[in-house]
């Protein structure tokens, strides 16, 4: 009995040692004289190089919500980096300021692509990352950024968009997309209306991109944001079912691409 107890204790210690230990590190990177500050999350219990996921935040920029997203990805075995599109220290204080900042990039897609690629290159250089297995995802404004990364021809295996803007002033650029694309959309999202969704599908079809678009009935913008409230009449609200199912869909999609 004593020997059996010792064996059980040893197995318990091994199990404890193998538990996830998520580390978050700030990372600075530059473009000319402009400095950016992202955050990288990874599990120190997993040895060797891991697939990398670049995460583009919503229009509020890198925040505690973004940290929760990259932490969840790190628990799945990825090295996840929250991308800083605006620049170090530039964090909007409210929706009005965020809208003004995001509009600059929506109106200058080349600038948005440059910022997106800069973040991806920073992640790819991380010593813990398998640079042959890069992925991208984005939320709201960040979804637009992730799509522009793909439209620039970036070497990513997969792109996942959560309630993101789908517009594209240069639809022909979809031919540059090398990744498979998954879009999770709120079926009654007033900020991404039906004609924008239809134009996106046409763009993807004509470019022969492998994609999937899932529309959640009753869901509006920001359906993954638990802080968005529950009033769908405001155009943005949390939807627990859409949040859960879109996250599970992303997990399966990324696993298929990197296994």
C-alpha positions in Angstrom: 0.0 0.0 0.0 2.9 2.3 0.9 4.5 1.7 -2.6 1.1 2.4 -4.3 0.7 5.7 -2.4 4.2 6.7 -3.4 3.4 6.0 -7.1 0.2 8.0 -6.9 2.1 10.9 -5.3 4.8 10.8 -8.0 2.2 10.9 -10.7 0.5 13.8 -9.0 3.7 15.8 -9.0 4.3 15.0 -12.6 0.8 16.2 -13.5 1.3 19.4 -11.5 4.6 20.0 -13.3 2.9 19.7 -16.6 0.1 22.2 -15.8 -0.1 25.2 -18.0 1.9 28.3 -16.9 0.9 31.2 -19.0 3.4 34.0 -19.3 2.5 37.5 -20.8 5.3 39.7 -22.0 5.2 43.1 -23.5 7.1 43.4 -26.7 8.2 46.6 -28.4 8.8 46.9 -32.2 9.5 49.8 -34.5 8.8 51.2 -37.9 11.1 54.1 -38.6 11.0 56.4 -35.5 7.6 55.1 -34.4 7.4 52.5 -31.6 4.7 49.9 -31.0 3.9 47.9 -28.0 2.2 44.5 -28.2 1.8 41.7 -25.7 2.9 38.0 -26.3 1.3 35.1 -24.4 2.7 31.6 -24.2 2.6 28.4 -22.1 6.1 27.8 -20.5 5.1 24.1 -19.9 5.1 23.4 -23.7 8.6 22.9 -25.0 9.7 23.5 -28.6 8.4 25.9 -31.2 4.7 26.5 -31.4 2.3 27.9 -34.0 1.9 31.7 -33.7 -1.4 33.6 -33.8 -1.4 37.4 -34.3 -4.5 38.9 -32.7 -5.8 42.3 -33.9 -7.9 44.0 -31.2 -11.1 46.0 -31.7 -10.9 49.7 -32.1 -10.1 50.3 -28.4 -6.6 48.8 -29.1 -4.6 46.5 -26.9 -6.6 46.2 -23.6 -7.4 43.8 -20.8 -10.0 42.1 -23.1 -7.2 41.5 -25.6 -5.0 40.0 -22.9 -7.8 37.5 -22.1 -8.0 36.5 -25.8 -4.3 35.8 -26.1 -4.2 34.1 -22.8 -6.9 31.7 -23.9 -5.0 31.0 -27.1 -1.8 30.4 -25.2 -3.7 27.8 -23.1 -4.5 26.0 -26.4 -0.7 25.7 -27.2 -0.2 28.8 -29.4 2.1 31.7 -29.0 -0.3 34.6 -29.3 0.6 38.2 -29.8 -1.8 41.2 -29.4 -0.9 43.5 -32.2 -0.6 47.3 -31.6 -1.9 49.1 -34.7 -2.0 52.6 -33.2 1.5 52.9 -31.6 2.9 52.8 -28.1 0.9 54.8 -25.6 -1.9 55.6 -28.1 -5.0 54.1 -26.4 -8.4 55.7 -27.0 -10.2 56.7 -23.9 -13.7 56.2 -25.3 -15.7 55.1 -28.4 -15.6 58.6 -30.0 -11.8 58.7 -29.9 -11.6 55.0 -31.0 -13.8 55.7 -34.0 -11.6 58.6 -35.1 -8.5 56.5 -34.8 -9.9 53.5 -36.6 -11.3 55.7 -39.4 -7.7 56.8 -40.3 -6.8 53.2 -41.0 -10.0 52.3 -42.7 -9.4 55.1 -45.1 -5.8 54.2 -45.6 -5.7 50.5 -46.2 -2.0 50.5 -47.2 -1.1 52.0 -43.8 -3.3 49.4 -42.1 -1.6 46.6 -44.1 1.8 47.9 -43.2 1.0 48.0 -39.5 -0.5 44.5 -39.7 2.5 43.0 -41.5 4.9 44.7 -39.0 3.1 43.0 -36.1 3.2 39.6 -38.0 6.9 39.9 -38.7 7.5 40.6 -35.0 5.6 37.5 -34.0 7.4 35.4 -36.7 10.8 36.4 -35.3 9.9 35.2 -31.8 12.2 32.3 -30.8 9.3 30.3 -29.5 7.3 30.5 -32.8 7.3 28.0 -35.7 7.2 30.6 -38.4 5.9 28.1 -40.9 2.6 27.9 -38.9 1.3 31.5 -38.6 -2.3 32.4 -38.1 -4.3 35.6 -37.7 -7.5 36.7 -36.1 -9.3 39.9 -35.3 -12.3 41.5 -33.6 -14.4 44.3 -35.1 -11.9 46.8 -36.5 -9.3 44.1 -35.8 -11.2 41.9 -38.2 -10.6 44.4 -40.9 -6.9 44.5 -40.1 -6.7 40.7 -40.3 -8.4 40.7 -43.7 -6.1 43.4 -44.9 -3.1 41.3 -43.8 -4.4 38.5 -46.0 -5.2 40.8 -48.9 -1.6 42.0 -48.7 -0.4 38.5 -49.5 1.0 37.6 -46.1 2.1 34.1 -45.4 -0.5 32.9 -42.9 -2.3 29.6 -43.0 -5.6 30.8 -41.6 -7.5 34.0 -40.8 -10.5 34.1 -38.5 -12.8 37.2 -38.2 -15.1 37.9 -35.3 -17.8 40.4 -36.1 -15.4 42.3 -38.3 -15.7 44.9 -41.0 -15.7 43.2 -44.4 -15.5 46.1 -46.8 -12.7 46.4 -49.3 -12.1 49.4 -51.6 -9.9 47.2 -53.8 -11.8 43.8 -54.2 -9.3 42.5 -56.8 -6.7 42.3 -54.0 -8.5 39.2 -52.6 -6.5 37.3 -55.2 -3.4 37.8 -52.9 -4.9 35.9 -50.1 -3.0 32.7 -49.4 -4.8 31.7 -46.2 -8.1 29.9 -45.7 -10.6 32.3 -44.1 -13.4 31.9 -41.6 -15.8 34.7 -40.8 -18.2 34.8 -37.8 -20.9 37.4 -38.3 -23.8 38.7 -36.4 -26.9 38.0 -38.5 -28.5 41.3 -37.7 -25.3 43.4 -37.3 -26.2 46.9 -38.5 -22.5 47.9 -38.7 -21.8 45.1 -41.3 -25.0 45.1 -43.3 -26.1 42.6 -45.9 -24.7 44.4 -48.9 -21.3 44.4 -47.4 -21.5 40.7 -46.6 -22.7 40.0 -50.2 -19.8 42.0 -51.6 -17.3 40.1 -49.4 -18.7 36.8 -50.6 -18.4 37.9 -54.2 -14.9 39.1 -53.7 -13.9 35.7 -52.1 -15.7 33.7 -54.8 -14.1 35.5 -57.7 -10.6 35.2 -56.1 -11.3 31.5 -55.4 -10.4 31.8 -51.8 -11.3 28.9 -49.5 -13.6 30.5 -46.9 -16.5 29.9 -44.6 -19.0 32.5 -43.4 -21.1 31.7 -40.4 -24.0 34.0 -39.6 -25.5 33.8 -36.1 -29.2 34.7 -36.1 -30.2 37.3 -33.5 -26.6 38.4 -33.0 -25.3 42.0 -33.6 -21.9 43.6 -33.5 -19.5 42.8 -30.7 -21.1 39.5 -29.9 -17.9 38.1 -28.3 -17.5 41.1 -26.0 -19.0 40.3 -22.5 -18.9 44.0 -21.7 -21.1 45.0 -24.6 -24.4 44.6 -22.7 -27.4 42.7 -23.8 -29.5 45.3 -25.6 -29.4 44.3 -29.3 -31.3 47.5 -30.3 -28.0 49.4 -29.7 -26.4 47.5 -32.5 -23.8 45.9 -30.4 -24.4 43.3 -27.6 -22.9 40.2 -26.1 -24.3 36.8 -27.3 -23.1 33.9 -25.2 -24.1 31.2 -27.7 -22.5 33.0 -30.7 -19.4 33.7 -28.6 -19.1 30.0 -27.6 -19.7 28.5 -31.0 -17.4 30.9 -32.9 -14.6 30.2 -30.4 -15.0 26.5 -30.8 -15.1 26.9 -34.6 -11.9 28.8 -34.5 -10.2 26.2 -32.3 -11.1 23.4 -34.7 -10.1 25.5 -37.7 -6.7 26.4 -36.3 -6.1 22.8 -35.2 -6.8 21.4 -38.6 -4.3 23.9 -40.2 -1.5 23.3 -37.8 -1.7 19.6 -36.8 
